[in-house]
């Protein structure tokens, strides 16, 4: 059953869950930063699968990430159960703007990931199929009442030290 078309309106969609593995730890025994990107990448892939991307035939049409912005909010330790929720913030025929939230066992927000992806076919940016666009539209419309997440579209604006010339 397609979770995109059969879901509760006004809520992010949950498509990924997992657990912090021992090899995911850094020198402080916390989940290391690149594993957050891995989790968000797997969350994106779960969404792409739901909207119809066939990963075995990606040359026929798939989404590829153009830009990612991760905000780390809290730490996770080995064995912590995790789940992500996904929102579609915007889309057009080629682009998809998504937002992931990563939670721990107790529902604590650990991180957020904002991603801009582009639809590619045969190594060229091309419009997604009408079927994919319709599934994205359904999800977007179901989530339309959600507030825009705080900080969406932001960038690192004030570096601590700025010694480079422009």
Kinemage of the C-alpha trace (Angstrom):
@kinemage 1
@onewidth
@group {chain A} dominant
@subgroup {mainchain}
@vectorlist {calphas} color= white
{ca unk a 1} P 0.000 0.000 0.000
{ca unk a 2} L 1.349 3.421 -0.890
{ca unk a 3} L 1.848 5.369 2.347
{ca unk a 4} L 1.913 8.654 0.452
{ca unk a 5} L -1.653 8.421 -0.780
{ca unk a 6} L -3.055 6.684 2.332
{ca unk a 7} L -1.954 8.829 5.240
{ca unk a 8} L -3.211 11.251 7.845
{ca unk a 9} L -3.311 14.869 6.715
{ca unk a 10} L -1.378 17.545 8.572
{ca unk a 11} L 1.464 15.313 9.750
{ca unk a 12} L 4.977 14.481 8.581
{ca unk a 13} L 5.299 11.002 7.111
{ca unk a 14} L 7.385 8.361 8.869
{ca unk a 15} L 9.334 6.216 6.397
{ca unk a 16} L 12.579 5.278 8.205
{ca unk a 17} L 13.572 3.780 11.547
{ca unk a 18} L 16.724 2.149 12.865
{ca unk a 19} L 19.175 2.000 15.736
{ca unk a 20} L 22.588 3.512 16.488
{ca unk a 21} L 25.186 0.814 15.775
{ca unk a 22} L 28.561 0.552 17.569
{ca unk a 23} L 30.442 1.458 14.367
{ca unk a 24} L 28.447 4.704 14.196
{ca unk a 25} L 30.149 6.166 17.296
{ca unk a 26} L 32.759 8.902 17.415
{ca unk a 27} L 35.566 9.387 19.949
{ca unk a 28} L 33.019 10.675 22.509
{ca unk a 29} L 30.854 7.533 22.178
{ca unk a 30} L 28.110 9.538 20.434
{ca unk a 31} L 26.653 9.010 16.979
{ca unk a 32} L 29.190 10.638 14.649
{ca unk a 33} L 28.129 13.466 12.360
{ca unk a 34} L 28.331 11.644 9.021
{ca unk a 35} L 25.867 9.021 10.255
{ca unk a 36} L 23.206 11.727 10.541
{ca unk a 37} L 23.695 12.364 6.838
{ca unk a 38} L 23.442 8.614 6.215
{ca unk a 39} L 20.145 8.423 8.120
{ca unk a 40} L 18.751 11.410 6.237
{ca unk a 41} L 19.948 9.930 2.938
{ca unk a 42} L 18.152 6.677 3.729
{ca unk a 43} L 15.068 8.683 4.718
{ca unk a 44} L 15.190 10.486 1.356
{ca unk a 45} L 15.576 7.170 -0.454
{ca unk a 46} L 12.522 5.812 1.389
{ca unk a 47} L 10.531 8.822 0.190
{ca unk a 48} L 11.828 8.446 -3.361
{ca unk a 49} L 10.795 4.792 -3.364
{ca unk a 50} L 7.304 5.749 -2.182
{ca unk a 51} L 6.883 8.231 -5.031
{ca unk a 52} L 7.975 5.681 -7.610
{ca unk a 53} L 11.756 5.815 -8.081
{ca unk a 54} L 13.043 2.415 -9.219
{ca unk a 55} L 16.612 2.322 -7.902
{ca unk a 56} L 17.560 -0.631 -10.120
{ca unk a 57} L 16.706 1.500 -13.153
{ca unk a 58} L 17.650 4.951 -11.851
{ca unk a 59} L 18.785 6.016 -15.324
{ca unk a 60} L 15.064 6.124 -16.216
{ca unk a 61} L 14.462 8.777 -13.578
{ca unk a 62} L 15.571 9.387 -9.994
{ca unk a 63} L 16.176 12.235 -7.561
{ca unk a 64} L 19.689 13.365 -6.691
{ca unk a 65} L 20.630 15.699 -3.861
{ca unk a 66} L 21.848 19.164 -4.810
{ca unk a 67} L 22.154 20.653 -1.327
{ca unk a 68} L 21.855 19.519 2.292
{ca unk a 69} L 21.716 21.452 5.556
{ca unk a 70} L 21.852 19.436 8.794
{ca unk a 71} L 21.269 20.888 12.242
{ca unk a 72} L 22.458 18.762 15.162
{ca unk a 73} L 20.251 19.212 18.239
{ca unk a 74} L 21.173 16.393 20.658
{ca unk a 75} L 23.392 13.327 20.940
{ca unk a 76} L 22.576 9.664 20.457
{ca unk a 77} L 24.438 6.713 21.949
{ca unk a 78} L 24.859 3.113 20.836
{ca unk a 79} L 21.629 1.151 20.778
{ca unk a 80} L 19.383 4.216 20.707
{ca unk a 81} L 16.321 3.562 18.589
{ca unk a 82} L 15.775 6.253 15.972
{ca unk a 83} L 13.051 7.263 13.566
{ca unk a 84} L 12.664 10.023 11.052
{ca unk a 85} L 9.707 12.003 9.827
{ca unk a 86} L 9.623 13.713 6.452
{ca unk a 87} L 7.884 16.789 5.102
{ca unk a 88} L 7.665 18.070 1.549
{ca unk a 89} L 8.296 21.813 1.709
{ca unk a 90} L 8.013 22.478 -2.024
{ca unk a 91} L 8.346 20.974 -5.466
{ca unk a 92} L 8.134 21.621 -9.167
{ca unk a 93} L 8.525 19.349 -12.177
{ca unk a 94} L 12.274 18.876 -11.551
{ca unk a 95} L 12.997 19.925 -7.961
{ca unk a 96} L 11.971 18.532 -4.586
{ca unk a 97} L 12.541 20.395 -1.299
{ca unk a 98} L 12.250 18.063 1.706
{ca unk a 99} L 12.795 18.291 5.440
{ca unk a 100} L 13.617 15.403 7.778
{ca unk a 101} L 13.347 15.320 11.564
{ca unk a 102} L 15.285 12.652 13.490
{ca unk a 103} L 14.007 11.496 16.884
{ca unk a 104} L 15.205 9.096 19.575
{ca unk a 105} L 13.333 6.428 21.526
{ca unk a 106} L 11.710 9.023 23.783
{ca unk a 107} L 10.658 11.382 20.997
{ca unk a 108} L 13.525 13.826 21.572
{ca unk a 109} L 14.510 15.747 18.437
{ca unk a 110} L 18.134 14.857 17.620
{ca unk a 111} L 18.637 16.568 14.273
{ca unk a 112} L 16.950 18.078 11.248
{ca unk a 113} L 17.953 17.807 7.615
{ca unk a 114} L 16.838 20.122 4.841
{ca unk a 115} L 17.478 18.842 1.328
{ca unk a 116} L 17.025 20.111 -2.200
{ca unk a 117} L 16.981 17.393 -4.850
{ca unk a 118} L 16.673 17.382 -8.605
{ca unk a 119} L 15.088 14.802 -10.876
{ca unk a 120} L 17.581 13.312 -13.325
{ca unk a 121} L 17.081 11.005 -16.295
{ca unk a 122} L 20.011 9.715 -18.360
{ca unk a 123} L 22.474 12.093 -16.621
{ca unk a 124} L 20.382 15.170 -17.373
{ca unk a 125} L 17.963 17.207 -15.263
{ca unk a 126} L 14.539 16.284 -16.618
{ca unk a 127} L 10.959 16.609 -15.372
{ca unk a 128} L 9.723 13.765 -13.161
{ca unk a 129} L 6.938 11.538 -14.453
{ca unk a 130} L 3.377 12.728 -13.989
{ca unk a 131} L 2.810 9.788 -11.623
{ca unk a 132} L 5.698 10.929 -9.395
{ca unk a 133} L 4.548 14.537 -9.496
{ca unk a 134} L 1.020 13.477 -8.518
{ca unk a 135} L 2.289 11.493 -5.513
{ca unk a 136} L 4.451 14.428 -4.424
{ca unk a 137} L 1.497 16.784 -4.881
{ca unk a 138} L -0.703 14.555 -2.700
{ca unk a 139} L 1.870 14.526 0.074
{ca unk a 140} L 2.482 18.281 -0.225
{ca unk a 141} L -1.250 19.017 -0.061
{ca unk a 142} L -1.700 16.706 2.953
{ca unk a 143} L 1.078 18.613 4.740
{ca unk a 144} L 0.098 22.114 3.618
{ca unk a 145} L -1.232 23.031 7.079
{ca unk a 146} L 2.123 22.304 8.769
{ca unk a 147} L 4.148 25.386 9.699
{ca unk a 148} L 7.338 26.042 7.769
{ca unk a 149} L 10.125 24.664 9.992
{ca unk a 150} L 12.120 27.324 11.806
{ca unk a 151} L 15.446 28.084 10.138
{ca unk a 152} L 14.451 26.609 6.787
{ca unk a 153} L 16.510 28.141 4.018
{ca unk a 154} L 19.094 29.544 6.425
{ca unk a 155} L 22.846 29.367 5.935
{ca unk a 156} L 25.861 29.870 8.166
{ca unk a 157} L 25.778 33.644 8.280
{ca unk a 158} L 28.203 34.658 11.007
{ca unk a 159} L 31.439 32.699 11.085
{ca unk a 160} L 33.486 32.999 14.277
{ca unk a 161} L 36.551 34.134 12.336
{ca unk a 162} L 36.411 35.534 8.838
{ca unk a 163} L 39.936 35.970 7.522
{ca unk a 164} L 39.333 35.356 3.839
{ca unk a 165} L 39.119 38.056 1.236
{ca unk a 166} L 36.216 38.113 -1.168
